[in-house]
Amino acid sequence: MKKRLLAVLLACCMAAGMANAVFAADELPATAESAAAIAPADPDPPAPEPESEAEPTPAADPDPDIEAEPTPAADPAATPETARTLVMETLLAAPDTAAQTAVVTSAELVDSIRTDGCFTAKVNGSTDRLDGAVYTWYRSKDGTNWEEVPQQLCSGDAWNITPGSEHRLNAALDACIAGVRDAERLYYKVEVTGTDGAKLTAAAMQVPYCIQLQNGSFETPDIAGLKAYHNKNNNTPASRLYYSPDGGTGTFFTQYPSGEGGIVWQTTGVARHWQTGSAGLYIELADGSNRSYNGTRNYPEASYSIDGAYDGQQFAELNCEAYGALYQDVLTAPGTTLHWSLAHRARGRGMQDSMALLIAPVDVAAQITDILAGVSSEDDNRGLLVRAALDRTVQYNGEEVPIRSFMVGGEITEFQLRYNRTVADVEGSVTDPDGNIVESTWVQDGNLRITVTLAEPLSIPGEHAVRHTTTDVDDGDRVTAAYLFTYDPAAPPPQLEIVPDDSGFPWVLVVVGVGVVVIGLLAWQLYGSARRARKINASS
């Protein structure tokens, strides 16, 4: 995901569980064998007793076309085991009438991706596998052009279509082998064939989740493309709005309905719309550029104390009109390593801000968002209710688990310092809680960006510092900045502490690699402050 500016993203990742079936061949029950089949033949059997009442009959003429087959001699090496093998082979070769009577009268798909990552064929009203029926799965990227899905081992012992459970297709695992792009959502259908040859095809369904976070830079919807708000002819919540604190310069923005119009993101904050006054769930997106709207230039600094968006032209405000969370569901395969990055800062200079990132299985994420929505209030002007809600518990695997246990930790491997003015001649260092220098490489990869790469991921808990000095190209001043953050490798995401002074301090982007994550969700809390000191030349 590209950026989470101002608006902390609540990255809710959808879980794609996999069902791994374990199969064991049941040993066939012992079969009674005849004594002749098990024991060797008696080499000197007694002569049969004569039948007293049998009438002698004349010998029949030999038939040249039919010859009596000689009785095979008993195998002296025959044992109960070899006899049992013969019986088992006979039984296995016999037709199984029960498995061959599969009549298909109805077929439909059931979406259980939220819980196990699968589409399941429901045949004749049952989601169990119909013995004797043949299941053929198809996938499509556009819902028109279809290809058959091969039964394939995807990862370890996990199959997209598990042998013996052909009525289920794991869409999460199949996405790994189908060459799905970040924003693509595949269509699936299944054809079920009965033993009588009759076929039924279940109506196609599309996977409701993408494999990557969408709209990470909050560029959709495009604010410039929205109609301006007018009381008479356009008073919908999806309007373009304008706010000027001083009646002069101002910022264009929108408070857009949660989850609509390609925004993808959803919010838990319930509040009245800034302009229409209608209660609902709204996400505030702002224009971070300096483009003009019918002659009126946009200034994000005027309303948000931000010179520009971290990435692209727009950014989101986390809380809009009420404290809450932004979240999104993402389809992932179990065991997948997710890499995410986040850009965030307070609205206003010198303000204390807090944010937290949570990643959890989707059923847990749903509980968390419900809790946050339940405490959302326009009267909670300091976010205390939301902060307290993060101390509550949710049900996970039948147990009560603290919400904070789903806060994301991970490894810190890189920092990106973003500036609002051109800088040069960078010098800097990273120190651990004991004051020791952490080995790092500093690269200025643009006029406004410096990337700090650590030789090894951080491992020591406690307060770390990123200090640097640069030259402001516009006025030649040397600028020194210090950034403090608290890191605990066994706990929630690092807490970034930044105390801003005047304009020009950089965005701080913490790039974290998170391992073995199945699902994700976000709600916020991260204390921010930063200190910026300016050295003025004696001659200036």
N, C-alpha and C positions, 0 to 999 in steps of 0.2 A: 504494500500500500504506500502511496506516495507521501501524503502528509496528513497530519491531523493538526490543524492550526487552531488555536483558540479553542476550537471544538475538540474535545478529546474524543477520540473515536472509541466506541465501545465495540470492539470487534468480536462479535459473537460468532463463533464458528460452529457450524453444524456438524454434528457428529455423524460419521458414517461408520457405524458398527459393522462388524462382519460376523457372519454366522459360519462357523467352521464345523462341519459335520464329521463325526468320527464313526468310522464303519468297522465292524468286525464280522467276519463270516461265522455264522453259527454252525457248529458241528452238527451234522445230521444225526438223528437218533439211531442208536444201534438197531440193526435189522436182523430178524431171525433168519439164519441160514439153515439149509437142510444138512443133515449129517453127511450125506454123500458129497456135498460141496465143501465141507470143512475137513472131514477126516479122510485119510488115504483109503483106497479100495482094499478090501480083504483079498490077498493073493490066492486064497484057497477057499472060496465060499462053498457052503454045503449045497448039495443038489436039492432042487425043489421037490416037494412031495407030490406024487402023482394024483391027479384029479380022478376020482373013482367014477364019476358020472359023465365024463367027457366022451362023446362019440367020436370015433376016428373019422377023419375026413381025408378025402383024396388030396394028394399034393397038387397045388395049382401050377399051371404052366408058367414058366418064367416069362416076365414081361421085359422085352429087350430095351424098352424106353425108360423104365423105372428101376432103379437099383436101390436096394436098401443101404442107407449110409451106415457104415460101421460105427459102433459106439466108441467114442474116443477114450483112450486109456487115461486113467486118472494121473494127474501131475503129481509125482512123488514129492515135489517141493511146495505143493499147495498148502496154504496156511489160512487161519481165520482172517488175517489182515488182507491177503490177496482176494479172498472171497468177498470181504466187505467192500473192497475197491470196485469189484465187478458190479455189485449191487448198487453202489452209489452212482457209478457211471450210468447204469440203466435208469435209475430214478431221475438223474439229471437230464438224461436224453428224453425222458417222457414229457409229452406236452403238458404245460401248466395251464389248465383251462381257466383258472381264476384270473391269472395275469393277462389272459388274452381277451377278456371280456371288458373292454373299456369303451363305453359309449359317452360321447361328449355332447351335452345338450346346451350348455352355456359356458361362456368364458369372459372374464373381465380381469383388469389389473387392480391390485391393491397397493397403495403407496404407504410403505412403512419405513421410508428412508430416515425419518427423524429418529427412529429408535434402533434400526439395525442396518440402515444403508441400502435396503432392498426394495425391489418391486416383486410382488408375489402374484402368480396366476391363480385366480379363484375360479375353479372349474366345478360346474354343477352345484354351485353354492358353497363349496368348501375350499379352504386355503391349503388343505393337505394335498400331497402329491397323489394323483390318480394313477394307480398301478396299471401298467400296460399302455398308457397314453404316452405319446411322444411330444415333447415340448421343444419348439424351435423359436429362438429369440432373434429379434431384429433391432437394429439401432439406426438412427438418422439424425443428421445435424439440422435439417430444415423441415422435417415432418413429411417430406415428399419422396426423397431418394433414400432407399433403405438398403442395408447390407446385413447379412446374417452375422450374429455374434458368435465367435468361436468360443468353445469352452476352454478356458486358459488359466493356468496357474499364474497369479499376478505377483504375489509377494510371499516369500516363505512357503507356508502350506495353505495359503489363502487363495481361493478360486473366485473368479467372477461368477461362474455357475458351478456350484459344488457338486461333484459326482454323487448321484443318489438323491439330490435335491434340485433336480433340473427345473422344477416349477418356480424357483426363486432366482433372481438375478441381482447381484450386488452392484448397484449403479456407482457407488463410490469407488470400488475396486476396478470396475470396467472403465471408468474414466481415466484411470492410470495407463491403460493400454490402448485406448481409442484415439489418442492424440487430440484430446479436448483442449481448446484454447481457453484463456482465462475467463472470458465473458460468455462462453458457449454453455448451453444447457441442452443435453441430448434428449431425443425422443426415443421411447422404447415401445415395442409391441411384442406379443407372443402368439404363435400359432400352435394350437393343440390338436393333435391327430389321434382319433380313437382307433381301436383295433379293427373297426369296420371300414377304415379308410376315410371316414368323414372328418372334415377339418373345420375348426372355428378359430377366428382370429379376434383376440381382445382388442378393444379400442386403444389407440396409442395414448401414452401419457408422457409429459415432459418433466424432466428432473427440475424441481422448483428452486434449486440452489446452484450457485456457481462454485468453482473450485478455488477461486481467488476472491479476495475482498474487492468489492466494486465501488466505484465512485469515491476512491480514497482521497482525491483532491477536491471533492465537493464541487465539481464543475457542472454537474447536472442537477436541476435545470439551469440553463444559462439565464442569468438575471437580465441581461440585455435583451433577451428574446421575450420576456414577459411583458404583458400590457401594464401600463402604469395604473396605479389605483386612482379611481375617480368615484366619488360617492354615487353619481347618477348612472353611469353606464358600465362601470367595472368595479365592483366592490367585493370580489371574491378573495378568499385567503391566499390564493396563488397569484396575487398581483405583485408588481414591482413597487417597492416603497422607497421613500426618501426621508432622511432625518438630518437636520442641521442643528447642532446644539446652540450655535450662536446666531442662527438666522442667516448665515452667509454660506460658508463652505459646508459640505455634508457628504453623506455616504448613501449609495443606493444598495438596497438589500431586499430580502423577501422572508416572510415567515411561512414556509411551505408545509402543506399537510404531510404528516409522517408517512413514509413508505410509498408515496404517490409520485407519478410523473417521472419515473426513472431515477428518483433520488436514492432508492434502495434502502438507505438508512431509516431507522425507526427511533422513536424517543419515548421515554417514560414520563416526561414532563407534561403535566396537564395544566393548561392555563388559557386565559382569554387572549385572542389575537390582538396584536398591538393596534391595528387599525380598525378591524371590523367589530371587535369586542366579542366575537363568538368563541365559546369554550371549545377546546379540542387539543390535539397533539400536534405541535408545530415545531419545525426545525428551522432555525434562522441561518440563512446563507447570506454572506456579504460580498460585495465586489471589492476585491483587493487591488484593483488596477487604478490607473488615472485616466481611463477613457472617458469620453464625453457622451452625454445623453441629451440630444437636441440642444446642444450648446452649453449644457451644465456639466462641468467637469466633476468627476468622482474623486473624493478624498477620503480614503479609509482612516487616515490619521485623525480626522475630525471626530469620528464617532467611536472608534475602537482603539485609538492610540497605536495603530499599526501602519507602517509605511507601505506594506504590500503583503500579498499572500506568500506563504512559504513555497508553494508549488502551484503553477497554473495562475489563474486570475481570481479565484474565489476561495473563501474559507468559511467554516461553520462556527457558530457560537455554541458551546456545549449546552448551556442552560436556557437559551431563548428567554421566555418569560417566567420560567420556573426551574428550580434545580431538578436534575434527573440524570439520565444516561442516554447516550446514543449507542445503538447496537445493530448488529448485522449477523445473519447466519451464513456460514460458509461450509461447503461440503468438503470433508477431508477423509482420508483413509487412515485407519488405526496405525500408529507407529510413525506417522509422517512428521518430519521436522518442519515447523513453520518459521519463516523469517518475517519479522514485521518491524516497522520503524514508525516513529511518532514525533510530530512537531507540535509543540503546545506552548502557550504563554498566557499570562493574565491579561484581562481587558483593563487597560489603564496602567499608568506608571506607579510604581511603589506599592502596588496592591498585593496582598497575600492571596494566593490561589492554590487550590488543591484538586487533585485528580487521581484516579486509580484505574488500572487496567485489569480486567478479569477475563479469564478464559475457562470455560466449563462445558461439560456435556449439555446438550440442548435442553434436556428436561430440567437440569439444574438451572440453566440460564433462564428458562421460563419462570421458575420460582423467583429468581432474583429480580427480574424485570417486573414481575407482579408486585413484589415487595416495594420496589422503588416507586412504581406508579402509585401504590397505595399511600405513600407518605408525601408524594409530590404536592406542593402547595405554593401559591403565590405569596403567602404570608411568611414562608420560610426564607427570609431575606438573607440569611447567612448560611444556608445549606445545612443547618444542624440536624434536621430530620433525616436528610439523606445520609449524612455521615453516621448518625446513630443506627440507621437501617443496615449499614454494612457490618455492624456488630451482631446481627441476628444470625440464625442458622437456617439451613435448608435440608431437605431430605435427599440423601445420596446413598444408594445401595442399602436402603433400609435403616440408615443411621442418620442422626442429626449432626450435620457438619457445619462449622462456621463459614459464613460467606467469604470472609477474608482469606480462607484457605485456598480459594480459587484465584486470588490475585497472582498475577504473573511475575515470576522471577526471571531466571534465564541468565545468559552470559552477556556482559557488556564487552564489546570488542572494538567499538568505533564511536567517535563523536564527530558531528559535523557542526561547525560554527558558521552561522549565516549572518551577514552584515547588511545593513541598509545603505551603507556608503562604501565606496571603493577603498580597499586597504592594501597595504604592501608591507614587506620586510617583517614577516611574522616571526616571533620568538615565543616559545611556550614550554610548559611542563605539566605533567600529571603527577600528583603525589598521593600516597596512601595515608591511612589514619595515623601511622607512625611518623609521617613526614618524609618517608623514603620516596625517591623518584621512581615512578613506574615507566619502564622503557616504552617509548612511543615514537611514531614517525609522523611528522607534521608536513602536510602538502597543501599548498594553495592552488586549488584546481579551478579558480575563477576569481574575478575581481571581488566577489562578494562572499566567497565560501572557502573555508579551510577544513580539511579532513584530518582528523587525528586518529591514527590506527594504533592500537595497542599490540605489543609483541605477543602477549598472552592475555586471555580473558581475566578480568578482575576476580579475585578469590578471597580477599581479606574483607571482613565486614567492618563497617564504620564509615566515617565521613572522608570522602575523597575531594580533591580540589583540581580543577583545570584552570591554570593561570596562563595568560598570554598577553603579549604586547605587540601592537601593530602600528603602522603609520597611516593616519587618515590622509589619503591622497588629496582631498579637497583643500585642506588647510595646512598640511604638513605636520600636524601634531602627532606625538606618540601617545597612543591610547593603551592603557593597561586595564585588563578585566580579570576578575576571579570568579569562578563558578564552583559552588559547593554542592555536593549531593551525597546522600547517605545510601550505602549499598549493603544489603544483606543477601548473600548467595542462597540462603534457605528460605527467603521470604518474598513478599510482594515486590513489584517493580521498584527500581531505584527511585528515591525521592530527590528530585532536582530542586535545589535551593538557589534562587537567583534574586538579587536585590537590584532592580533597575534604578538608575539615577536619571540621566537625561536621555535624549534620543540616540539611536545608533547602536544599541547593544544587539548582539547576534541572536538568531534562533539557535537553540541547542537541540540537536536531533540525536537521540540515543538509539543506536541500532542494536537490537538484541536478537540472538538466535534462540528460539524456544524449542526444546526437544520433546518428542513423544507427546504431542498435543493432539487431542481428538476434536475438541470443539471450542468455540470461543465466544466470549461475551465481554462487554466493557461497561464499567460504571466508574465514576471519577473520584480521585482524591490524591493529589500529589502536591506537596507544599513547594511553592516556588518563590524564590527571591534571588537577586543577583546584585553584585556590586561592580560598579564601573567608575574608575577614577581617571581623571584626565591630567596629564602633565602639560603645563603651559611653559613655553620657552620664555626665558627672562626678557628677551627682546620684544616679545609680542605685546 
